[in-house]
Amino acid sequence: MAKISLGPVKKDVNAQGASIQADAVRVKLFPSDTVVYLAHSRATINGGVVSGLFRGSAYASKATAAGGRVTSGKTLTS
């Protein structure tokens, strides 16, 4: 048995042209209490923007198993 949730997000940030988009699917598997996310995101700054700041995180995978002894997570950037 599982619960599946999905949804898109789109936002125009503006000052003449910044925008974000994201799509995600969340699957919760009840027998093992496992949660899986499949997602895509995109951020753009178009020609009309004079200055701005974008920030965020990236995950190739995010998982916990074996009672927390095995994990994967955030992609580190320099």
Wavefront OBJ file of the C-alpha trace (Angstrom):
o trace
v 0.000 0.000 0.000
v 1.278 3.469 -0.882
v 0.249 7.106 -1.005
v 1.261 9.092 -4.099
v 1.251 12.914 -4.142
v 2.213 15.155 -7.034
v 2.270 18.808 -7.853
v 3.818 21.606 -9.857
v 5.000 25.036 -8.682
v 5.657 28.077 -10.863
v 6.550 31.557 -9.638
v 7.585 34.694 -11.463
v 9.948 36.503 -9.090
v 10.243 39.605 -11.278
v 12.158 42.905 -11.400
v 11.731 42.175 -15.105
v 12.318 38.502 -15.617
v 13.346 35.978 -12.953
v 11.258 32.790 -12.600
v 11.250 29.356 -10.958
v 9.494 26.088 -11.811
v 9.354 22.719 -10.057
v 7.514 19.421 -10.478
v 7.550 16.625 -7.907
v 6.131 13.187 -7.146
v 6.160 11.909 -3.534
v 5.577 8.200 -2.878
v 5.132 6.923 0.695
v 5.332 3.126 1.054
v 3.449 2.213 4.223
v 4.833 -1.290 4.934
v 8.413 0.014 5.267
v 7.621 3.683 6.070
v 9.796 4.637 3.066
v 9.332 8.000 1.317
v 10.658 8.540 -2.226
v 10.747 11.878 -4.084
v 11.199 12.264 -7.832
v 11.591 15.922 -8.765
v 12.761 18.458 -11.320
v 13.399 22.169 -10.827
v 14.517 25.119 -12.911
v 15.428 28.755 -12.201
v 16.054 31.415 -14.839
v 17.140 35.039 -14.929
v 16.080 36.769 -18.123
v 17.550 39.796 -19.893
v 15.604 42.484 -18.006
v 17.079 41.658 -14.576
v 19.806 44.103 -13.528
v 20.839 42.314 -10.310
v 19.608 39.556 -8.041
v 20.440 36.637 -5.791
v 19.499 32.985 -6.302
v 20.205 30.300 -3.731
v 19.305 26.655 -3.264
v 20.363 23.063 -2.677
v 20.737 20.023 -4.904
v 20.239 16.395 -3.952
v 21.314 13.559 -6.223
v 19.591 11.364 -3.673
v 18.322 11.682 -0.137
v 17.871 8.468 1.786
v 18.129 6.928 5.244
v 18.279 3.190 5.870
v 19.388 0.658 8.459
v 18.072 2.721 11.368
v 19.963 5.842 10.261
v 23.343 4.117 9.898
v 23.273 4.462 6.086
v 22.491 7.861 4.523
v 22.903 9.832 1.321
v 22.149 13.472 0.819
v 23.000 16.997 -0.168
v 25.418 17.646 -3.007
v 28.233 19.839 -1.679
v 29.403 22.839 -3.684
v 32.481 24.987 -3.245
l 1 2 3 4 5 6 7 8 9 10 11 12 13 14 15 16 17 18 19 20 21 22 23 24 25 26 27 28 29 30 31 32 33 34 35 36 37 38 39 40 41 42 43 44 45 46 47 48 49 50 51 52 53 54 55 56 57 58 59 60 61 62 63 64 65 66 67 68 69 70 71 72 73 74 75 76 77 78
